[in-house]
C-alpha cells in the first residue's frame, strides 16, 4: 500500500467513524480538526474517494451525500439501529446499516410496488421476514452512471 493509499484509507475510516459518532455526515472542518488535516486536504481526499466510488459528494457543496450504507439526506429507507435513526440510500443499504453498526435494527420503508408500509426487524443479522425481494431497475454495471438515481 502506498502512502497516498494509506492516507486515503485513514481519511475514509475517520469519515465513517465520525458519521457513526455524530449520527450524521461529518462536515469537512470536523474531519479536518479530528484528523489533524486542513479543510483543503479533506476536500481533496474526499474528491479522490468520490472518484473511486468510496463515497458520494454533493456536487454543489462538496460535502458528503452518501457514505454507503449511510445517506446524509432523508430517503424512504429509515433504520433505527444503535440507538439512533439513520437514513439508508436504498433497501439493500438499510440492511447494511445494521451490519455496519453490528447491531439489531428496525427498517421502515414502503413497498415499491403498492406503497404499503413495510417494517422489518433485523435480529442476529437476519431479517424477521423471509419472503423479501430486492429489485433494482438499473443493472449493476450502470449503477455509478447516476448512483443517486440508482
Secondary structure, DSSP 8 states (H G I E B T S, - for coil): --HHHHHHHHHHHHHHHHHHHHTS---HHHHHHHHT--HHHHHHHHHHHHHTTSSEE-TTT-SEEEETTEESS--SEEEEETTEEEEESSHHHHHHHHHHHTS-EEEEEE-TTT--EEEEEEETTEES-S------SS-GGGGGGSTTT-
